[in-house]
Amino acid sequence: MPPAINFNLVANELVAGLTRGAWIFLIAAGLTLIFGVLHVLNFAHGSLYLLGAYLSYSISVLTGRSDSAFWIALLVAPLIVAAAGGVIEVGLLRRVYRRQLLYQFLLMFALVYILAGISRRIWGTAPLQISRPFPLAGTLTLGPIAVPSYALFTVVVAIVAGILLALILFRTRLGKQIRAVAQDAEMASVLGIRLDLVRTFVFVFGSWLAGLAGVITAGQSAFGPGTDTDAVILAFVVVVVGGMGSISGAVVGALMIGLAEAVGVLFVPELSLSVVFVIMAAVLIVRPSGLLGVSQH
Amino acid sequence: MTRLATAFPKDGLARTAAHAVLLVIILLLVGVTADAGTLLLGSVALVYGVFALSFYFLLKYTGLLSFGQAAFLGVGAYSTAIVLKQVHAPLMTAFIVAPLVSAVFALVIGWLCVRLKGLYFGMLTLAFSQLLWAVASQTHYFGGGDGLNGVPADLIAGTPDRFYWLAAGFLVIAFMVVLLIGRSPYGLVLRSVRDNEMRAEFAGLNVKWLLLSAFVLSAMLAGWAGALLAIYNRGVFPDMMYWTMSGEVVIMVLLGGSGYAWGAIVGAVALTFLKQYISDATDYYELALGITLVVVVLVMPTGLGGFAKTLTGGLRQRIGTSVVAAD
């Protein structure tokens, strides 16, 4: 029996769905940016995301689990992940842009293994978690709706990240170059845009976003081996639903998936895992380019 | 063009037979000489060989890159578990039921997927395989996250070599099916679709149906692999259908060299033994495996098979002809 529907329940689930959507957007934003510009399916995105979570755990331990640990992690961990992304792009990815999809896939899969291997070596296999700093540990009550303050914080971070992304893409010279490369790399290169620099920046920035999402997750739930592969598939769903390479599509897709999961858990718990993949398949069948993607047919 | 030219001569059948005989000889030699441990690991490698051949078949003859091949491995495995455990049917029925159920699923899924191209095709196969994984993980009848355990397999119980011969038999059949289809008129038509879909359509071929038929055949082979895997493990688990499993089969085929049916088998065996030996030697097989794959991508773009071929020059070609000549 599904629970009786009343206003409080619906309102709470809506809020839960939207905050979950914000969290999913954080994971998916970097993936869709990288796909849109580099046309590479970054299966290692989840691994970089998990790296961000692991790093925040280490930072928390190093700083004696103090309240400021989380803030230091929020600042430092994404930067380290971004640096790792830079190494990956310059060292490996750069060599396969011109190669077949298959080999890019193989390289990405290799990175999933390598990062999982490194993580296992450093952090073991037990699930880890970090404590939330004081102001984010409680619950806010707005009338009948109860929201964990950490969920609200996640929404704020997602909005800030989204705005930052939009500002870079649409208000800077670099953003203009990125969009040019996304549209036609060869033409952009002919016009004097440094393809290699743009690509490196995009991968580094996408990795930074993955690391940021990882820190946010670390304060929210336990993480460990498997968190990476679960996250990247969720991000792929969002990217496909919204339209591959479309940032606004990622926003819409993430909110949709977040809401669908929240509603699914409530009404059909035995199908809660299936819901997102039903949506993914439906979008691909009806509109392969995604809700907000540009049709390539 | 050379491929088209070599496919037509009458020695095509003889050449296929020569390849199959070579495979049989290798499998016989390993089966007779290997110790129990190697045989046990070798058996699962052969099962993955069948799975890799199913993926190779689709990729090689149609150019379709599936990110959800594990769906049909899982469907074959689960239908085997149900047939043997719930219905108590004899063991060999599994090898009829599993490919048939896989084929039914592939008809529906494939009908929706083959209308899409490239990445979108891959993404939709991924969506369906994840959907099946999710359903299996959350349905009581399918055992939920634990899967179904205690699949009876009395026929091959006891010594490990019985399962080895079973898996070897199916590997040889799958290998011959793939090679024979490749040399048949149907295989040539498939390749023409792969090389130029629009031209094939203009030539009056029903492209969608051709792609769908190949998708279904590939799923049936994967279903066989699933049946073998269910029997080997005496159980089935949702993670057989998780996307990382679909990823592993891509790795196997590319590791061995995506240009040859041998490559799929070599890749499956290599990956299985690599995983086992590295995780025996160190606790961190992922790192070593990842680095190996990077080396393959950057240094051996044609896989182990292609690399060996480059090293030995035209040796393989000459051996091939002499075998055929002797035949």
Interface residues (C-beta under 8 A of the other chain):
Chain A: L41 F43 L92 R95 V96 R99 L101 L102 Y103 F105 L106 L107 F109 A110 L111 V112 Y113 I114 L115 A116 G117 I118 R120 R121 T229 I233 F236 V237 V240 M244 E270 L271 S272 L273 S274 F277 V278 M280 A281 L284 I285 P288
Chain B: L65 L112 L116 G118 L119 Y120 M123 L124 L126 A127 F128 Q130 L131 W133 A134 V135 S137 Q138 T139 Y242 W243 T244 G247 V250 I251 L254 S258 D283 Y284 Y285 E286 L287 A288 L289 G290 I291 T292 L293 V294 V296 V297 L298 P301
